[in-house]
Amino acid sequence: MIKREIQDELMTCAREYPVVTIMGPRQAGKTTLSKAAFPNLPYVSLEQPVVRQQFNDDPLGFIHRYSNGAIFDEAQHVPELFSYLQTHVDENLTPGRFILTGSQNFGLSQHISQSLAGRTSVLELLPFSKNELEEGGFLKDELDETLWTGAYPPIHDRHLRPSNWFANYVSTYIERDVRQLTVVQDLDAFARFVRLSAGHAGQLINTSQLGTACGVSHKTIKHWLSILQASYIACLLPPYYNNFHKRIIRTPKLYFYDSGLLCYLLGIQEPAQLYAHPFRGAIFENWVFAEIAKLLRVKGLHGNVYFWRTHGCQEVDFIIEQGGKTIAVEVKSGMTVRPQMLKSLLNTLHDWPSKNNVPVLVYGGVESYDLNGTKILPWRQINKLFEIKAPCK
C-alpha cells in the first residue's frame, strides 16, 4: 500500500479530536487509509443493509457495542448515527475513538454541523497525488499518459484499463450516487450534462448555455453543479474578489478533480490523442488544479485557491494564499517556455497589494529554472510549489 501524504495530518487530528471525518470521492482510498492508519479499530461498513438495520433496530445497543471506537465507513447512509455519537463522545472525549468516512459532502457536512461541530476534524482525501504515484512507482514517464490515466487508486493498484474503469465509474455514479444525493427526474439528461460539463473544464461556467444544451433551466444546472461538487467530481473555483481598482470577472470557473475522468468524458480514447487535442491545455490546467488541491489538503488547508481575471483580459490561472505569501501560478502545457508567456502574470503582480508574491509558471517540460523573476516549474516537480520563496526585491 502507498502511504497517503495526508496520513500525518490524519494522525495529528486523531490525537486532538474524539471523531475524525474523512470525506472524498468514491474509490479515492478512504477505506484503505482508515484501516491502515487505525488497524486496532473495528471496521463497520454502513453501506451494508444488514448493518444499517442493526443500527435502526437498536441505536443505543449499536453504539454501546463500539464504545471503545470504530471506523464507520460511508456514514452518510445512517444520518441518525451522528446524534447518537454526539451524546456518546460528550461523555468520553478520548481522542481518536471514531473514524467516519463518506463520499457525499451534502449529507455529511449537514450532519456534522448539526451534531458534531467542535467534536470532529474534517479531512478530504482525493485520488493519488503526483508524489504518491511516484512513490508507488506508478507515475508515467510521459505527461500525456499521466493526464489520460488519471490518479484513482484502483486503476494503478489493480492495473486496470482506465477507459473501462471510468465507464463503470460514471455509470455507477449516475445510477447510484445521484439517486441517493437528490431527486434527478431525468438521469439521461444528467448524464448528458456531466459530459457537456467536461467541455467547460477550465472555463468560466455558463449555466444558461449548459441549460440550453441539456434542455433544462439554468437553475437546474446550478443544482446539478452542486451535485458534482458534493460528490467530489468537480469544483467551482471562485475568482479572487480583492478588487484593487480593477473591474474583475466574478463568475466561477469549473475544474474536474481528476484528469483521467475528464479525458474519458471528453471521449479521448488513448494518450496519443492528447498531443494535438484542442482541450490538452485545459486538461493540463485541471491536473495542476487537482495537484494544488491535494497539496493544500495534505496541510489541512481549504479554500485558499482562486483565479484572477479582469474585464481587460488580464488573467492569472491560480492565486494561492498560503503561509503569508501570494503564489500566482500560470499554466502552460507545452515543453517550451517563452518570455511573453509571463507578461500577464508579471503585470498582475506588479499591481498586487501584497508584495510578498511568488510568480510561478508550471509547464509540460522537464527543466526547473528562473526567468525574469519567475520560477519555471516542470510538471514533475509540482509538489515543490509551496517550497518556492518570494524573489528578493
N, C-alpha and C positions, 0 to 999 in steps of 0.2 A: 504493500500500500504506500502511496505517495503521502508524505506528511504535508497536510494543508498549512499554508502560511498563516491562516487565521487561528490555528490551534493555540498558539501562545496567548493571544488575546482571549480566546475561549477559556483557557485555564485560569487566567487572571480574573475574569468575570466570575468564574465558579468559586473563587476564593473570597468574593465580595458579596454575592447575592445568593439567596436561597434557591432562586429559579433562574435559569439561563434559557433564553429562547433563540433558536436558530431558524431563520427564515431563508427562503431562496427557491429557485425554480426546481421543478421535479427533475430527478436524475443528476442533480449537481453534487451529490455526495454527502448530504446531511446525515443520513442514517449511518453511513460508513464512518464519518468523522465522529459522531456521537459515541458509537460503540468502541472505537479505537481510543478516544480520549477518556472514556469512563467505563472501563471493562468490568468494574465491580458493581455497576448499577444494572438491575434487571431491565430488559428491553420489552416494551409493550407497544404493539402496533395498533393504533386506533383506526386504521383502515379496515381491519377485520370486523365484519358484522358481529361475530360472536363476542368479541371483546367489548364492542360498544354496548351490546345487550347486557353484558355483565355489569357494566357501569350503570346503565339505566335501571337495572333491577335493584341494585343496592349501592348507591353512590358512596355512602359513608363506609360501607364494608370494603368497597373497591379501593378507596383512598387509604384505609387502615392497612390493607394488605401490602401497600407500598409505602408505609410510613417512614421507612428508612431511606426512601428515594427511589427514583426510576427514570428511565428515558421514555417519554410519551411521544411516540412518532405520529406525525400528521394530526396534531392536537386540534386543528380546526374542525375536525369531524365531531367533536364532543364539546360543544360550547359551554355546557354546564360544568365541565371539569374545572374551569378557571375560578368559578365562585367557590367551589369546594377546596381548591388549592389555596385560595386566599385565606380562608379560615384556618387551614392546616398549617401553613407556613407562618402565620401570625403567632401561633402557639409555639413554634420552634423555628427560629430564624437561622439555623445552622446553614452555612453557605454550601452551594453545590449539590443540594439534595435532589433537585428535579431539573431535568433537561427536556425542554419542549422543542419539537421541530414542526415546521409547517411550510407548505408550498402555496398558500393563498394569503396574501397580505391583507386583503379585505377583512376576513373574519378574525384573524389573529390580532391585528392591530386594534380592532374594536374591543375584543375581549380583554386584551392586555390593559388598555386604557381604563376599562371599567373595573377590572378586578385585581390586576397585578401591578398596577402603577407603583413604582418605588420598590417593588419586590423582585423585579426581574431585570436583567440586562438583555438587550436585543441585539443579536448579530445577524448579518446577512452573508450567506455563502453563495457565491456564484460559481460557474464552471471553472475548470483549471485556469490558472494564470499562465502566462508565458514562462515564468520562472518555474512553476510547478511542473509544467510539461517538460522543461529542460532537465530538471532534477530527476524526473522519472524516465528520461531517455525517449520521450515521445515527441519532442519538438521537431518539426520537419525542417529540412535544410533550406527549402525554398519558401519565400514569403507567400506565393500564390497557393501552395499546397497547405500552408498553415491556415490561411484565410478560409479555404474551401473545407478543410476538415473540421474546423471549429474546436471547441475545448470541452465538450461534455465528456465526463469521465468514462461512461460505458464504451464510447467509440474507441478510446485508447486502451482501457483496461482489457477489453474483450476483443480488440482488433476487428471491430465491426465495420461494414461498409457505410460510410457517412450518409449517402443518399438514401439507402434503405432504412437506416435508423431514424433519420429525420422524417421520412414519410410516415413511419409508425408513430413517432413522437407527436407530430402535428395532428394526425388522426385521433390519437388518444386524448390529446389536449382538448380538441374541439368537442369530441363526443363525451368526455367525462368531466374534465375540469370546468369547462364553460357552463355546462348544465348545472354544476354544483355552485358555481360562483354567483350566477344570476339567471334570470329568465331571458333567454335569447330565443325568440319565436322562430327565427329563420336561420338555422345553422349553416345552410348553404351560403346565405348572404354573408354570414360572419366569416366563413372560410374564405370567401372571395375578398372580404375586407382585409383579412390577415395577409393575403398575398399582395394585394394592392398597396398595403402599408409598406411592404418591403421596397416598393418603388419610390417611397418618400423618405427612406432612411438617410439621415444626414442632412435633411432639408427642413425648412420651416413647414410646420404642419398646416395644411389647408383642409379644414373639416368640411367645408362646403363642397370642394372639389371631390374629396373622397366620398362624401354622401351621394353626390350625383352619380359617380362611377358605380357605387354599390346599390343605388336605388333606395336609399334611406335618408332620413333627415340628418342635418349636421349635429343635432342634439344626440341622436343615436350614435353617431360616430364618436362624439365625446365620451359617451358611456362605454362604447366598445374599446376606446383607447385606455380608459381606466381599467378595463379587464386585462389588457395586455400588460399594464403596469403592475396590477395586483398579482399577476401570475409570473412576474419577472421575465416576460418575453421581450419587452421593450420598455423604454423610458422616455419621458418628455423632459428634455433638458431646458431649463429656464434661461432667459437672457440675463446678463449682468445689468442690474437696474440702477447702479450708481451713476446717475446722469450728471456728468460734468460738462454742461453747456453743449451737449450733443443731442441730436434727435435720433434716438435709438429704436431699433426694432424690438417689439415686446411680445412677439409670437414665439412660442417654444419650438425647438427642433426635436425630431423623432430619431431615436437611436435604438438599435437592437443590441441585446447583451451578448449575442454570440454570432460571429461572422459566418460560421458554418451553417447555422439555421437560416441566416439571411441569404446566403448563396443558394440554399435549397429553395427558398421561397421565390427567388428570382429566376429559378429554372436553370441554374448553372450546373451542368452535369459532370464536369471534370475540371481539375485545376488549370489545364491548358486554355480553357475558355476565358480565363480571367485576364490574360495578358492584354488583349485588345478590347476587353469588355467596357462599355461606357460607364458602368457602375463600379469599376475597380477602385477608383478614388474614394467613393462613398463607402465601399465595403472596408477599405483600409482605415478610413476615418472611424467607422463603427468599431473596428478592432481596437484602435487606440483608445476610444472612449471606454470600452469594456475593461481594458487593462488599467486605465486610470481609476475606474470604479472599484476594481479589485484591490488596487494598491491602497486606496483610502479605507476600504473596509477592513483590511488587514490591520490598519492602525486604529480601528474602532471609530472612524470618522464617517460622516454622512453629509450630503447636501452642500459640498464645498466646490462643486464644479458648475461652470456656466459657459455660455458663449457670448461673444460680443459682435454686434453688427449695427452700423448706423445706416440711416437712410441715404447717406452719401457713399455707401458701398465700402466703408472702412470696416474690416472684419478680422477677428481672431477666432480660430476654431474652438479653443478651450481656454477658459480663465479659471485657474485653481488658486484658491486662497488657503494657504497651508503654512503653519509654523511662522506666522508673522510676515510672510512674503507672498507676492503675487507671481504665480508661474503662468506665463502666457505661452500657449502651445499652438503652433501652426503644423499642419499635417500635409505631407506630400508623398504620394505612393511611389513615385519614380526613384531611380537609383542615382540620378544626377541632381545636384543642388546648384541653383544659380542665384546670384545676389539679389535679383529682382523679386525672388520668392519671399524675401524678408521685408519688403517695403511696407506692406500693410501692418505687419507685426510691429516693426520698429516705430512707425508713425503713430500707432495707437499708444504704445508705451511712453512715447515722448510726452503725451498729454495726460498720462495716468496720474491720479492724485498721489498714490503711494510711490515712493522712489525705490523701494526695496523690491525691484522687479527682476524676474528671471525669464528672459526670452529663449524659447526652445523651438527648434524645428525637428520633428520626428519624421523620418523618411524611410524609404524602402531600400536603402543602400546598406553598406557594411562598415563604413568608417565613422569614427567619432572625432570631431574637431570643433574649433571655434571659428566663426565667420562674422565679421562686423559686429562683435559683441554678443553674438547669438550662439548658443550651444547647438551644434548639429548632432542629433542623437539617432543612431540606426535603430531599426525596429527591434533587433535582438537585445538591445540594451534599455528597453522601455522601463524595466524595473529600477533603473538608476535615476528616474525622472526627479524624484523628490530629494535626491542627494546633491543636485546641482545648486551651486551657490550663486547669489547675485553678483554680477560683474562689479569690479571696483569702479567707483565714479571718479 
